[in-house]
Amino acid sequence: MPIRVGSRFRLSFRSEVATEASRDFPDFLDLTRGQHEKAINPFRGIWPYPAIAGPGEDGERIPAIICQSNPMSSDSAKNPWVDIIESDEGFALYNGDNKSAEKGPFEVDGNKAILSVANLYGGNRSARERAPPFLVFRQVETGVREFCGYGVPVRLSLRTQRNEDGGECFLNLVIELTLFDLPDVDSPHPSDGELDWQWINDRRNAGLTTAQANGRAPPAWRTWLREGDPERCRRSVLKSRIRAKIEQSPGLPSESEVLKSVYDHYQGRQHEFEGLAARITAQVIGERCIRKWVTRRSSDGGVDFVNLLKVGDPQSRAAVVVLGQAKCIALDSAVDAKDLARLVARLRRGWIGSFVTTGSFTEPAQGEVIIDGYPLLLVPGKVVAREVRKLAASTGGLPSLLNEEEQWYRANVHDWPPSRAADDAYFGVDLPVLRRTED
């Protein structure tokens, strides 16, 4: 059975707590039983499959170690610590299964099993072949387990806990795991892939040598077997969301020509590109986004243009301010994180930002936006070219579009605070009678 990060499974014997949605999930015990007689114990936090020896092999192998985290009980006396699982960053911090001052940290089955195989992960290729993968699940509701990833331990440490009655302290094992990528040959994004549970079935099969049992291992696991470096195999959704420079640049000659024409047109007056950038932002967001004005060059404070996104219907609606910044730079240049910082600093709660450039965005800049969760659109040269082509086709050609944009820019330069855009949403259409004319 192939499974993905986020795949959910039900405990069929807990049917009394099943929701309508969870009844359709595959059975967790069927998964962990696979082609063999026994499934894991779903109430044990750490479950090592029984060790076996392949044909002609001296040493045994533990097929896999299943870790089950239950954040639903992390505040109770029964489970006084919190596991940290960051699947998208390829990281997990998992607490061992000692819960008593009456026992040492390695006198309980789960911790003892982990200690028994710990030396394999830093060993040679032969040792790594026998090392069991850690498969991490967490309880997301009563009777439902979610797959969080697989990987290897990279650090073991001891942590002091206090007994549930507030009395004696005891030691427990803490395991830091690096979770590995799951690439799919049909997907451009490594973290979209699947883990074939047949690999675990094979590792439990005493009729297969250890090398044969790893034949269905995911590519990242095979890389780790060869090289022994967990960091190279770490899962990262961030990597799949960052676009290389070539991906942000026009792919067609016709688009490259359009972008170069835009760049050339605004040379010596790059600030006028702000009006076109505001229009492109409205195009990218959709028809409910309208451009409002551009700011004066001397007082922009990190904001070049202001748009407004209307959400809802006339009876129940909200106005979302869109702050924008525009950079008409050389097509092979890139915007870095410092350039984004001024715009991000101006965003208030509920507002979104848009940064439009004829160039591209550096990978660190993109990463900062993703990691920090900034509500910021990054519009590179490729998108600018695409949207300008669309606009030019509807306005009689590129020269006509750029002339139209010059006129709009000159008529819509204001010193107004951005919040004014949201206020305007409730006033309707301006009458031009009070608008100042050129002297």
N, C-alpha and C positions, 0 to 999 in steps of 0.2 A: 504493500500500500504506500503510495507517495504522500507525504505530508509537507505542509508549508509552515513557515512561521506565522502564527495566528490561527492555524487549524484548531478546531475545537472538538472535544470528544465527551461523551456522556458516560456516567456510571449507570448502567442499565438497572442495577439492583436498587438505585435510588429513584425509582420511577415516581414516588410520591411527591418529590420536589421538582420534577421535571417541568419546564415551561414548554409552551407550544413550539417554540423555536428549537430548544435543546433536544426534543424528542427525535428530531431528524439528524442529529449528530451521530457519527460512527461511535461504536462502543469502545471505551478506553481499554477495557480488559481484553477485548478481541485484538486490538492493536498490539498491546504489550505481550499477548500470548503468541501472536503470529502463527508460525507453523509448528509450534511446540506445545507441550501439554499444559505448562503452567504460565499464568500471567503474573504480573507483579502484585504486591500488596499496595492498594491505592491509599492506604492510611499510614504508610511509612514514608517519612520525608526523604530518606536516602535508600534506594533499593539497588544493590549490585546483583546482577544475574549470577547464578552459580558458576564457579570457575570450571573450565573444561580444558582438556588437552587434545590437540589435533593429532592425526595419525603420524607416528614417528617423531613426535616432538617431546622434548624433555620437560619444558616449562608449561605451566597452565596459562590460560588467558581468561580474564573476566570479560565476557562479551560486551557489556555496557553497564553504566551506572545511571540510574534514573533519579533525578532530583525533582521533588514536588514541593513547590512553595505555596503557602496559603496566606496571602495578605489579609484575608478576611478575619484571621485570628491573631494578627500581629500585635494587637493591643491587650491581649488577654494574658492571664498568668500562665496559661498552658504553653504559650509561645511568645516569650517576652522580647524577641528581637525581630528585626525587619530585614527580609532579604531585598536586595536591590537587583533588578533585572532590567537592563537597557538593551533590548534586542537590536534596535536600529544602530546602536553604537558598538555592538559586539562585546558587551560587558555584563557580567553578573557577579554579585557578591552574595554567596550562599552560606548560611549558617548550618553547622553540623547538627547532629541529633542527640548530643548530650544535654540533659535538662536537670541534672541532679548533682548535688554536692557529694553524694554518696559514691559516685563513680568518677574515675579519671576521664579525660577527654577521649582517650582511645580504648576505653573499656566498653563502648557501645558499638553495635555492629556496623553502622554506616561509616562512622569516623574511622573505625578499625580497617574497613575495606579500602577506604581512600588512602590511608597511610601505607597499606600494603602494596599499592601500585604507584605511589608517588614518584619513586625513583625511575620508573619507566619513561616518564615524559621528558626527562633531561638526558636520557640515555642515547645509545646509538640506534641505527635504523632497525636492527633486530628487536631492540627493546620497545621502540615506538610501535612496531607492528603489533605487539601484544597489548599495548596500552588501551584501556577501554575508553570509548567516547563518553562524555557526560551529555545526557539529554535532559533538558530542563523544561518542566511543565509548571504551570501555576493554576490555582483554582480561581476562576473568575466569577463563579456563582456556585451555590451548593450543588454538588453532583456533576460539575462541568470542569474539565481540564483543558487548558490552552497550551499549545506547543510554542515555546519561546526561543528554541534554538539548540544547537549542539556545539561542543567544543572541548577544550582541555583546561586543566587547572594550571595557572601560572604562578600562583602564590598560595601558600598555606600559612596560617597564623593562628595563635591562640588568643582568645578573648575572655575576659572575666565577666561572668554573669552573676546576678544575685538570685538566690532562691526565691520561689514565688511567694513565700510568706515573709519576705524581707529579711530573712536570716542569713544563713551561710552563703558564701560566694563559691562559685565553681568555675572551672575552665571548659570552654567549648572551642571546637575547631571552626575557623572561618576560611572558606574556599573562594579565591578569586578566579573566575573563569574567563577565558577569551572565547567568545562565540564566533564560529566560522561562517564564511559565506556559503550560500547554497545556489550556485550558478545553474541556470537553465540554458541549454544550447539554443533554444528558440527565443530567448529573451535578451535584449541588449543590456538589461539591468541585472547585475549579479545577484542582488538580494531578492529577486522575484522567484527564485528557483525552489526545487523540491528536494526532500530527503527521501530516498527509497528505503522503506523499512525492511526490504529484503536484505539489505546490508546487515541489519541487526539480526535477522533470522540466520544469515550465513555465519555470523560471528558466534551464534549459539550452537551451531552445527558441529558436533565432535567428529564428523566424517570429513571435514574440510581442514586443511592446514591453515595456519594463521594468514599466510600470504593469500591463499585462495579465498578465505573469509573476508578479506579486504577488497576483493575484486569489484564489488559494487559500491565502494566508498565514494562519497562526493569528491569532486576534483580538489577542493581545498584541503580535505583530509589527506589525499594522496600527495599533495604538495608538502604538507607538514611531515608526512612520512619520509619524503626525500630530503627535505632541507632542515626540518626541526625547528623552524622559526614560526611561532604562533602568530606574531604580529602581521606577517605577510598574508595570513589567511583570515584575518579579522573581518567579520561582517560589518558593512557600513552602508547604510542607506544614503548617507551624505554623499558618498562617492558617486552613486548612481544618479544623483540629482544635480551634480555640478557639471556644467557644460564647458568643454574645451573651447579654446579660441576659435578654432575652425568651425565648430558647431554654431557659433554666434555670428559668423560672417556669411554674407550672401553665397548661396551655392550655385546660382545660375548666373551666366554672364550678363543677362538682361537686368538682374537685380543689382549686380555690382555696378553697372552703368548708372542706374537710378540713384544708388547711394552716393556715388562719386559726384553726380550732378548736384545732389542736395548739398553735399559738403562744399563743393566749389561755389555754389550760389551764395552761401552764408559766410564766405571768407571776408574778414574785415568787419563783419557785423554779426558775429556768432550769437549775440543775445537775441536776435530776431528768430533764431531757430526755436526759441521757447514756445512761440505760438503754434508752430507745426507740431512740436513735441506734445503740447496739450491736446491737440486734435488726435494725434496718434494714440495717446493714452485713452481718450474717450472711445476710439475705435476698438482698442484691445479689450477694454472692460465691457463694452456693450452699449446698446442704444439708450440705456437709462442713465448713462454717464454723459454729462454735458460740460464743455469747457466754459469757464467763467471769465478769467482775466489773467494777464501776466503782470509780474511785479516790476517796479522800476529798478534799473541796474544798480543804483546807489543805495538801495534799501531793501534788497531781497532777503537778507538774513538766512540764506540757505534755501529759500523757496523761490523758484522761477515762475511757476504758474499754479493756478488754483482751478480745480474742477469740482464738480458736485455729482455724487451718485445718489439717485432717488430710489429708495427701497420701499416696497409695499404698494398699496393702491391708494386712491384719493381719500378713502375713509380711514385707513390705517397705514401711515407711512412714516418713514424716517429719512433724514438727509445725512449722508456721509460725506465729509469733506475729503477731497483727494489733493494732497500736496505733491507738487512735482518739481523735479530739477532736470535740466537739459544740458548736455555737453556735446557740442558739435566739434568733435576732435578727429584727428587723422584716423583713417579707417583701420590702420594697424595698431592703433593705440588702445590702451585699456584703462578703465576706471578702477581705482583701488578702494579699499575699505575706508580710508580717510575721506574720500570724496562722498561716500554714502553717509558718513557720521553726522554731518551738518543737517541733512534732510531728516534723518531718523530722530535727531534731537528736537525737531520742531513738531513731531507728531504727538497729538493729544490722544487720550483714550477714545477709541471708536473711529479714529481717522486712519486713512491708508495713504501710502506714498507711492510715487512712480518716478523712476529714474530712467530717462531716455537718452541714449547716446548713439552716435554714428559709429562708435568703436565697439568694444567688448567690455566684459567685466572680468577682473582677475579671479582666479580660483579662491584665494583667501577671502575676497570680498563676497563672493557667492556663499562660501562656507559660513561666514559670519551671519549673513542674513538667515540662513537655514537653521543654524544652531541656536541663535537667539530668538528665532520665531518672529522676526520683524514683519509687520504687514506691509511689505514693500515689493512692488513690481519692478523687475529688472528688464528693461526693454533694450536689447542690443541692436547693432546695425542690421542684422538679418531681418529682424521684425520691422525695423524702420523702413527698410527697402520694400518689404512685402506690403505694408500698409500704405506707403506712398504710392505704390503701383495701383492699388485699389482706388485710392482717392483720385489719382490722375486720370484713371479710366472714366470716372464719373464727372470730371470737371473740364473735360476737353483737352487733356494732356498735361504734362509736367510743367511747362512754362506758365500755363493758365493757372494751375494750382498754386505755384509759388507766388505769382502775382496776387492772387486772392489772399494768400496767407500774409503777405506784406501789409495789405490794407487792413486785415483783421487785427494784426499786431498793433498797428498805429492807433487803432480805435479802442483798444482794450488794455492799455497800460494804466494800472491803478496802484495806489498805496494802501489799499484797504487791508484790514486784518483778515486772515483766512477764514475766521469764524463767520465773517459776513456772508460767505457763500451759503452757509446753512440757514442764516436768517433770511436771505433772499428767496429761499425755496418756498416761503410762506407769503411772499408779496406778489407774485405773478410777474408779468412782463413790464420792463421799464418803459416809460415814455421818454422820448429823446429830447423833450423841450428844454430840460435843464442841463443838457450835455454841453460842455464847453467846446467851442470850435477853435481851430487854429488861428492865431493872430495874423 
